[in-house]
């Protein structure tokens, strides 16, 4: 006898959630929704109770505090950090009009944490003050913290920083130091896997889909405006900019494993607002795209990819709020060729679009540094 499926009420009623209603309605501005969803994932370092660096009998064990939590806190105040040594695995990019003063001691303000869309590579973004331009110092650079599989990346050894008073008190009280060093076991805490089946994860994934679709729509309007002869205003900085051309080293191609997750949910038929062709709207929509693409989506993706990595390492487990559920193997969407594992959480009637999640692992070719 097949046992009845049990799914938490928060998932069954997710379409009634105010944030979900906003996300699915293309007429609604996303500013307040983005801020609300970002708060779902805020790491509160100072309420954590991590294990000490040494056990009670004096054996070194390293703290169970995850490094992602710590870095997120440093990002919140744009802390200045230093990476003494670093060896990149991506193709080296050279920008004309720029010069890298030294490959050692890459330092600058920590501006963000990032998660790769297709791999389990996690990185940080700093304004690297080792980069010199013709008219200023510093440019944005990514530094990998994990490899493509989510394990510690060997290209770096440590990060140096000066803690704030509150951070220093937390470090001392938690006893997570060992010889003036914090040794982390994990970049992402293993227990994060339960979030994969939670309402916040579903809402965040769908918000990212909404912002991606909205950006695509804005790009089509911008293209139309430019074709109509509407141009951007020219700023003094744009007039003097001399480092726009990029060239990339040859690199080499390797194959890696990738992991992809999609959430399915009924959509509505609303449409994005229309904009008249004008220079003001050209600038406005461009600024919105930049915010979505370089700030909001990367920040949300870091949180969802962190959750997906934790799930990936514990794929057979289900949380207490799901009972008698299982993954459907080799599922194909209508008219599509990709094979997925699908988990249907809630569906009113057979054949109707309900609430489900799809995941798949596949092999992907990428180009990396010749020295990787």
N, C-alpha and C positions, 0 to 999 in steps of 0.2 A: 504494500500500500504506500503510495506516494505521500509524503508528509507535506503539509501546507507550508508555503513560503512565508517567512516572517521578515518584514522590512520596517525599519523605524518610521514613525509617523512623520518625522522631519523630512524624510526623503519622499514619502508618498504625497505630501502636501507642498512639495518644493515649488510648484507652479504658482502657489498662492503667496509665496514669500515676496515682500515688497521689493527687494533687490532684484529678484528674478523677473518680476513684472516690469521693472524699469529697463532691464537689460534686453528683454525681448521686444519692447516697444521702441522702434527706431526713431520715433518722434521725440523721445525724451533725451535731454542733455545728460551726459554721463558723469559730470564733474563730481557731484555729491555721492553718486553710486561708487565711483572709483575710490574715493576717500574712505567710504564705509567698508568696502571689500578689502582694501589695504589693511585696515585695522583688524580684520579677521586673523591676519598672519603676523602681527607684531610680536617680535621676540622680546620678552621682558627678562633681560639678563639678571636684573637685581632681585627678582623673586625666585630665581633658580636655587636649588640646593644641591650643587654638584658634589661628587665624591672628591676627597682630598687627593693630592698627588701621591701620598704615602698611606698605606693601610695602618691600622692601629698598632700592628707589630713592627712597623718601620720598613715594610717592603714597598719599593716603588711600584706604582700601578698605573699612574697617569690618570687624569681626571676624566669622568664620563661626560663632562660638559662638551657639547658639540661646537666645533669651530665656527660653523655657520652662524650660530647664535651670537658668539662673541664678535665676529666681524660685522654682523648686522648692527650691533650696538655702536661699534666704532664708526660705521657709515653714517649713523644718525647724527653724529656731531662732526662729520667730515674730518676725522682724525688724520694727522700726518703720520704716515708709516714709511718704513724703509725695508726694502727687500735686498739684503746684502749680495746675494748671488741668484741669478735666474737664467735658465736655458729654455728658450721657447720651443714648442713643437709645431707651431703653425708656420706657414710660409712667411718669410721675412718680407715686410713691406717697407719700401723706401719712398719717402715723400720729398719731392723737390722743394728746395727752400728751407729744409730742416736738417739739423745735424744732431746725432746722438753723441753726447759728450763722453759717456762712459757706459759700458754694459754692467758695471758693478754698482751697487748701492742705488738701485732705482727707487726714488723717493718722491713723495708728494701727498696731496690730500686724497683720502679714500672716499670715492664718490658713489660707489655702488657695488652690489654683488649680482652676478649673472649666472643663468643656467642655460646650457645649450638646448636648442629645440629638439635635436635628433639624437644626441648622445648624452651621457651622464657627465659631461665635462662642466665643472663649475669654476668660475673665475671672479676676479675682482677688477674694478676699474679705478685707476688713479690718474690724476693729472701729473704725469711724469716730468719732474723738473730737470731730468737729465737731457730733455729735448730742447734744443735752442732753435729759435726762428729768427728771421731778420728783424722783427720788431717786438718780440716778447719771448718769455721763457715758459716752457711747459706745454704739453699736449696730452690728449687722452690716450691711454694705453690699457689693454687687457692683460692680466697675468693669471695663468691657469693655476688653480689650487688642487684640482683633481685631474686624473687622466680621463680618457673616453669612457671608461667603465665605472667611474665614480670613486676609484681608489686614489690614495694620495699620489700626487704627481711628483716625480723625482727631480724635476727641473728646479725646485726651490727647496730650501732647508728650513728657513725661519723668517718671521716677520718681526721687525722691531718697531716699538712705539712707546710714547710716554703716556701713561694712563692719567686720566683725570682723577681728582680727589675721590670721587664716588667709585670709580672703577678700581682704584688702588685699595680702597677699603674693602670692596667686594673680594678682590683677589687675596688680600691678607686674611680676611675672616673665613674665606672658603678653604684656605690652605691648599690652593691648586698650584702653587709655585714649587719648582724643584730647581735649585741653583739659579734662581732669577729667570726661569723659563717655564712656560706653560706647555705641557706636552698633551696634545689632544689625541684621543683614540679614534674619533670619528669626525668627519666633516659634517655629516648629517646624522642626527640621533636615530638609531635603529627603530625606536618605538614610534617614530613618526608614521609608520605604515598604516595605522588605523585611520589617519586623516584621508587616505585614498578613497574610503567609502563614506565620507562625511559630506554634509550639505555644503560646507564652506568650499570644499574642493570643487564640487560640481558648479557652484555659482561662479567661482573664480575662472574655471575653464571656459564657461560660456561668456563671461565678460571679456576674456581675451579674444574669443571668436568674434564677438560684437565689435570690439575696437579694431580688429584686423579688417573686418568687412567694411566698417565705417571709413577707415583709412583708404581702402581701395576705391570707395565711392568718391571721396574727396579728391583723390588723384585723377579720376576721370573728369571731374569738374575743372581742376587746375589745368589739365591738358587742353580742355576745350577753351578756357580763357586765354591761354598762351597762343593757341592757334588763331584766336580772334584778334590778337595783337596787343593784349593787355600784358604789361610788363611789371616786374618788381621795381620798387624804388631803389635807387643805387645809393648805398651808404658809403661813407668815407673808408670804412674798413674793407668793404668789397673792392673798392677802387685800388687799394694798395696790396691786396692779397696776392702772394706770388708763389704759393706752395700747394697748388691744387692737383698737380699731376702725380699719379701713383705708378710705381713700377714694382713688380713682384719677382722674387727669385724663382728659379726653375722648380725647386721642390721635387717631391716624388709622390706617387700615388700608393695608398694602402687601403685595405678593406677593414672595416670595423663593424661591430654590432650596434644597431640602433634600436631604440624602443619608442614606440609611438602610442599615445592614448587619445581617444576622442570620446566625447560625451554626446549622446543622442537625446533629444528632447523635442516635443512639438513646438514649432515656431508659429508666429502669427504673420499676417500679411501687411503689416504697417510698412511705410516707406520713410527713408531719411528725408529731412527737410531740403527744399530746393533753395539754391542761392543764385542771385543775379550775378552776372559777369561784371566785376569791378576790381580795381586794384586793392581796395580795402578787403574784399572777400578773398582775393588771391593770397594776400598776406595772412589773413585770419585762418584760412584752411591749411595753409602750409605750416603755420605754427601749431595747429592742432595735430596734424600728422606727425610732426617732430616730437610733440609731447607723448603721443600714443606710442610711436615707434621706438624712441630712445629713452623714455622714462617709465611710463606706466606699464606697457607690455613686458619689457625686460624684468621689471621688479616683480610683477605677478608671475612671470614664467619661472623665476628663481624659486618661488614658493611651491608652484605646482610640480616642477621637476624634482625638487627636494623630496616631495611627497611620493612621487613616482619611483624615485630611486629606492626609498625605503620599502615600498611595496614590491619592487622588482626582486629585492633580496629575500622576500618572504611571501611569495606569490600564492602559496597554498593556504594562507591564513585568512580567516574572516573575523571581523569584530563581533562583539556580543549582540549588536543590534541587527545583525543579519543571520537568519537561520534557514536551513534547507535550501540554499541557493548554490548554483554551480555555474562554472564557465562553459559556454557553448563553443565547441571547437570548430574551426574552419567555416566561420560565418562569412557570407559575402553580402554586401549591400546590393540592392537591386541595380543591375546594369554596371556594376563595378567588378574588378578582377582581384582585388586584394583579399587575402584571407585574414580573418580576425578571430580572436577569442572574444566572445561577447557575454556580458552578464546583464540580464534583464532584471531590473529591480522592481519595476511597477508597470503594469499594462492593464488598462480597463478591459479590452477585448483582444482576442487573438487577431493578428494582422494589423492592429492599430499601432501607431508610433507611441511608445510609452517613454519611460525613463530607463536608459541603459548606458552601459559603458563598454567601449571596445578598446582592445589593446593588441599590439602585434610586435614581434621582434623580427628584424630583417637585417640583411647585410648591405652596407653602403660603402662606396668608394669615395675617399677624400684625398686631398693633397696636403701634405705636411712638409715640414722643413727637411732638407736633404740630410740633415744630421740626426733626424729622429730615430 
